[in-house]
Every structure is written in structure tokens, then in C-alpha cells.
């Protein structure tokens, strides 16, 4: 879902996870909210809608991150490398 959003040059606004935290930076290449503080979500959305240049910077960095690290080819190559590592060891 996040990949598709960014590759469509749109801004993902999502809650965090360990995987997201390892691969993205809030406010740099993704927009995150905390499920514990949902009352802050409307303000976060308002901020992103009002600051178009900030939103565009996040989208561009997120697009580059996905394009450079998370395409189907890169995912398959990583899986094949893992399989090769298993059988070579």
C-alpha cells in the first residue's frame, strides 16, 4: 500500500510499525501518526494540506526511497540472494 501510494506521487499517512520505522523516516519520506494519539490526526492532516512544499518534499523522497529499494525486481533479487545464502552455507 505505501509503495503504491508513493509511486503514484501521493503522500502516505499511516501508523507506524517496526518495518516502517526501519525503512522510512517520519516527515522525511513518509507521514506517520500515532494510534495512541488519534486526536492529533486532524492537525497532522491540516498541516500537510496547508504546507504543500513540505508534502511534496516528503513525496519526492519517499518516491526515491521506494524506487531505489523496493521494486519487484529488487525484492525478488533479495529473496534469491537469501535462498542462495541458505544453500551455499
Phi and psi in degrees as a GROMACS rama.xvg file:
@    title "Ramachandran Plot"
@    xaxis  label "Phi"
@    yaxis  label "Psi"
@TYPE xy
-64.1603  -42.1928  UNK-2
-60.1558  -48.4381  UNK-3
-61.0155  -40.141  UNK-4
-61.9944  -49.6169  UNK-5
-67.1793  -38.9916  UNK-6
-69.2066  -15.4331  UNK-7
-94.1818  11.8498  UNK-8
56.7623  45.3318  UNK-9
-122.274  166.547  UNK-10
-101.582  115.967  UNK-11
-79.3162  133.719  UNK-12
-122.716  111.216  UNK-13
-144.923  168.079  UNK-14
-82.2573  163.532  UNK-15
-84.7719  163.838  UNK-16
-152.887  168.397  UNK-17
-58.3603  -44.517  UNK-18
-63.1807  -44.426  UNK-19
-61.9854  -44.0794  UNK-20
-63.4491  -29.4575  UNK-21
-77.9022  -23.1218  UNK-22
-117.218  -10.6334  UNK-23
-138.69  161.917  UNK-24
-124.899  122.395  UNK-25
-56.8505  130.842  UNK-26
82.3825  -7.93324  UNK-27
-107.651  -51.1236  UNK-28
-135.309  12.5645  UNK-29
-163.242  159.887  UNK-30
-116.77  125.509  UNK-31
-118.31  153.28  UNK-32
-130.804  161.044  UNK-33
-104.588  124.88  UNK-34
-61.1115  -22.9711  UNK-35
-73.7555  -18.628  UNK-36
-129.221  53.7134  UNK-37
-61.4052  -23.5179  UNK-38
-64.8633  -18.2951  UNK-39
-85.4218  -11.551  UNK-40
-59.3529  -45.7798  UNK-41
-58.4261  -37.9073  UNK-42
-67.5472  -38.7643  UNK-43
-62.3605  -45.0602  UNK-44
-62.803  -45.7463  UNK-45
-59.0431  -45.1782  UNK-46
-59.2581  -45.225  UNK-47
-67.9085  -36.8005  UNK-48
-71.4546  -34.0533  UNK-49
-80.4115  -28.8441  UNK-50
-105.977  78.8532  UNK-51
-61.6826  -36.0075  UNK-52
-67.4494  -37.8759  UNK-53
-65.1359  -46.1094  UNK-54
-59.8775  -42.0894  UNK-55
-65.3318  -39.4808  UNK-56
-61.6633  -43.5102  UNK-57
-62.0803  -45.0612  UNK-58
-60.5716  -47.4232  UNK-59
-63.7735  -43.7901  UNK-60
-66.6023  -38.9828  UNK-61
-65.7733  -41.8647  UNK-62
-58.6852  -48.0498  UNK-63
-62.5883  -40.9247  UNK-64
-59.7399  -49.3688  UNK-65
-65.8537  -46.3444  UNK-66
-60.2654  -36.4707  UNK-67
-87.2458  -17.6631  UNK-68
-130.847  -17.345  UNK-69
-132.386  34.7547  UNK-70
-79.3118  167.432  UNK-71
-58.8286  -43.2824  UNK-72
-60.1409  -46.0949  UNK-73
-64.1766  -38.1264  UNK-74
-65.3491  -44.7723  UNK-75
-65.4145  -43.0876  UNK-76
-58.595  -41.8126  UNK-77
-65.2217  -40.6517  UNK-78
-64.5369  -43.8793  UNK-79
-63.4313  -38.2422  UNK-80
-63.3429  -41.1502  UNK-81
-63.8117  -42.7809  UNK-82
-62.5113  -44.0619  UNK-83
-61.6661  -41.6724  UNK-84
-59.6522  -38.2571  UNK-85
-64.7826  -44.7288  UNK-86
-81.9858  -22.4328  UNK-87
-79.4922  -33.6855  UNK-88
